[in-house]
């Protein structure tokens, strides 16, 4: 189980350290990635790889597109009641592919503390299946019962490595973030159990 996501020894990996959350106490939706990629780490920005579709999607949903300065983009997410963070506070990974994260090296972020300070969060969305799997396997077992009923949704990865899905299809799937941030409710048919093993 310790090597579910990668079988190589941790010392062979580049050690990446994540960023603080982008959020305030009004947040209704929490978007979680796995760990910033190499370009993001260099820039000290979430989703800094230009070919990553994340900011393009945020531009369509919240007018927080890549044409804006990074600080303005993140502020628009905050004003839209969207929080941004990663499952991993740190982990060993060569390059930027989620599949290369060493499971035994993962240090997760303090979610109990974060959720306690963000009581309005009513939906947790994952940017790709790796973030969902890490949350399920490492975070969820130790999360206080008070937070176990927060609905979760695994969304298509915005990474350029996930090129099998078109931008428009990803945008359609990601619209749940806007819907919930605006209404405080998940769209009919979109609510899923916190048992993340079942999210798709």
N, C-alpha and C positions, 0 to 999 in steps of 0.2 A: 504493500500500500504506500510506503514511503516514497517509492519511485514511480508512482502512477503516471506522472506527467513527463518524466524524463529519467533515463536510467544511468546517465553519466555521473561521475563523482563531482561534488560541488566545487572543488578547487579548480576545475577546468573551465569555470564560468566567469563571465564578467558580472561584478556585483553592482546591481542598480538600486538606487535609493529613490523612493517616490517623493511626491510633493504634498504639501498641506492641502486640505480640502478647499474648494471654491464654494462658499456657502454663507448663508446667515440663518437665523432662527426661523425665518418665514418659509423655508424650503418645504415644498410638498412632494417633490420627486428627487430621488438620489440616483444619479448615473454612476455606475462603477465599471471601470476598466480593470485590467489585470495589473500592469506595471508600465510606466512610461518607456517607450522605445528609445533607441540611441539618439535619434535626432531630437526628440522631446527633451531628453536629459541634457543635451548640449544647449538647447535654447531655454531650458527651465520653463517649458510651456506644455500644458496638456495638448496632446495630438499635434505635435509640431511637424510631423512628416507632411509635406505639402500634398502628397497623393492620398493621404487619409481623408475619407469623406466626412469626418465628424463635423468640422466647422462648416462645410457646405450644407450639411443637413441642419445644423443649428441656425444657419443663415435663413433657410427656408421656413423654419419653425418659429424662430424668435428674433429674426433680424440681427443675428449675432454671427455674421459670415466672415470668411477669411480676409475680406477687403478691409475690415476694421482692425485697429490696433488690438493686440492681445488683451490689454487691460480693459478696453471697452467691451470686447466680446464677453469676457468673464463677468463683467458688471451687468451686462444685459441678461445673462443667465440668472444671476442672483436676483435681479429685479423681476424676472419671470418666475421666480420661486423654484428654480432648478439648482440642485447641488451637484458638484462634480468631484469625484475622488477615485481611488483605486482600491482593490482588495488588498494588494501587497504594499506594505510599507517599504519592504526591501526583499530582494531575491537575486539569485544567480541566474543570469541569462546571457548567452552570446547573441549579439544582434538584437533584432526586435520582434521575432516571431513568438507568439504566445506558446506554441508547441515546444519551445526550447527552455521554458522556465523549469528550473529544478525544484521539484516538489519538496524535497528535504530541506531546501534553503529558505523557503518562504517564511517571512515574518509579516503577519497581517496587521492592518491598521486597527486602532482601538474602537471598534464599532459600538460597543455597549456605551462607552462614554459619548461618542458622537450622537447616537440616536437619543440618548437621554437629554442632550442639549438641542435636539431638533425634533420636537414632539409632533410637529405637523406633517412630517414625512409619512405619506400613505402609500407610496409605491417605490420599490427599488428596481431599477432597470440595469441590466448587464450588457455591456458592449462586447458581445461575443460569448461563446460557450465556455472558454477557459475561465473568464472571470466568474461566471455562474458556478462552474465546477469547484473552483477554489473556495468560493464563499460557502458552498454546501458542505464541502469536506473538512474545512478548517475553521471557518468562522461560526457557522450555524450551531455546531454541537456545544459551544461555550456561550452562546448568546442568551441573556436573561429571558425568561418566559414572556416578559412584558413586550418583547419585540418580535416574537415568533409569528405573530399573526399579520405582520406587514406583508401585503401582497408583493410578489416578485415577478419579473418578466425578463427572459433572455431575449435580446434583440440581435439582429444580424450584425456581425462585426463590421465596423467602418474601415478596417484595415485594407490597404490595397492588395493584400494577399487574399482577401475574400472577394475575388473578382467575378465569381460565378453568378452573383446577384447584381442587377442593375442599380444605378443610383436611385431611380424613381421607385423601384420596389423597396429598397432600404428606407427611403423617405416615407413611404406609406406605412411601413412597419414601425418606424420610429415616431410616427405621429401620436402614439399613445402618450409620449412624454408631454407634448403640448396639451393634449386633451386633459390629462390629469392635473398638470400644473395650473390650468385655467379653472377647472371645475372642482378640483379636489376629489374627483371620483374617477375610477377606472371605467372605460367604455364597456358597455354590455358585451359579454362574451370574452372580455380580456382579462378578467380577474383569475389569478391562478394561485394554487396552494403554495405555501412557503416551502414545501418539499421540492427543492430546486432540482432534484434528480429528474423531475417530470417536465420541467420547462423546456420549450423548444425554441 
